[in-house]
């Protein structure tokens, strides 16, 4: 299941740099998470790093993007391959 950032976001800028998949970016008003890139840090960390650093705890699971652990692991591997391919040229 991907994560999402709610309207309680204070734009403190701490979540974006800790995302290993570059899934977080500044939207029109608040930060947003791309569910196609969010793996809840599976494949990188034991816990979602954005949730750990968020001072207002505005990053819950997104019920609109339900994924199993296996699906998150597969997505993480795919994203790692794509990153390696794009850096290789």
VOGU-3710 file (C-alpha; in Angstrom, 3 decimals, decimal comma):
1> xxxxxxxxxx> 0,000/0,000/0,000  1,431/3,356/-0,924  1,492/6,208/1,534  -0,147/9,598/1,093  0,404/13,056/2,528  -2,677/14,700/4,003  -3,719/18,341/4,132  -2,152/18,606/7,598  1,241/18,857/5,826  3,165/21,976/6,887
11> xxxxxxxxxx> 5,642/21,870/3,974  8,581/21,437/6,321  10,658/19,776/3,561  11,947/16,871/5,688  10,171/14,007/3,910  11,338/14,569/0,339  15,078/13,971/0,833  14,617/10,774/2,873  12,549/8,976/0,225  14,780/6,333/-1,403
21> xxxxxxxxxx> 12,551/6,160/-4,499  12,128/9,905/-5,123  8,380/9,364/-4,752  7,816/12,607/-2,846  7,618/15,983/-4,554  6,161/19,398/-3,859  2,649/19,657/-5,255  0,571/22,790/-5,783  0,011/23,336/-2,064  1,626/20,476/-0,130
31> xxxxxxxxxx> 4,020/17,621/-0,730  2,630/14,646/-2,641  3,595/10,978/-2,954  3,599/9,227/-6,324  1,963/5,849/-5,609  3,760/4,381/-8,604  7,093/4,996/-6,867  6,156/4,532/-3,201  7,180/1,172/-1,739  6,785/2,198/1,928
41> xxxxxxxxxx> 10,602/1,944/1,870  10,381/-1,825/1,297  13,662/-2,863/-0,257  15,516/-0,019/1,458  14,499/0,363/5,125  12,472/-1,454/7,779  10,080/1,495/8,205  8,809/4,268/5,936  11,345/7,033/6,433  8,917/9,839/5,617
51> xxxxxxxxxx> 6,633/8,730/8,452  9,570/8,675/10,874  10,707/12,228/10,116  7,281/13,877/9,710  6,778/16,270/12,649  2,983/16,415/12,242  2,382/12,738/11,415  0,425/13,479/8,240  1,579/10,472/6,171  -0,837/7,549/6,576
61> xxxxxxxxxx> -1,299/4,485/4,397  -3,311/5,243/1,268  -6,330/2,907/1,109  -6,729/3,795/-2,585  -3,417/2,030/-3,363  -3,448/-1,317/-1,543  -0,427/-3,565/-2,198  0,902/-6,706/-0,545  4,435/-7,002/0,791  5,310/-9,123/-2,254
71> xxxxxxxxxx> 3,954/-6,458/-4,600  5,942/-3,751/-2,784  9,118/-5,852/-3,016  8,556/-6,397/-6,756  7,967/-2,669/-7,260  11,150/-1,839/-5,322  13,188/-4,223/-7,487  11,677/-2,771/-10,667  12,446/0,788/-9,546  16,040/-0,185/-8,687
81> xxxxxxxxx> 16,479/-1,766/-12,140  15,026/1,291/-13,857  17,344/3,588/-11,894  20,360/1,443/-12,761  19,368/1,343/-16,433  18,900/5,108/-16,631  22,249/5,798/-14,956  24,012/3,308/-17,224  23,143/5,324/-20,238
//
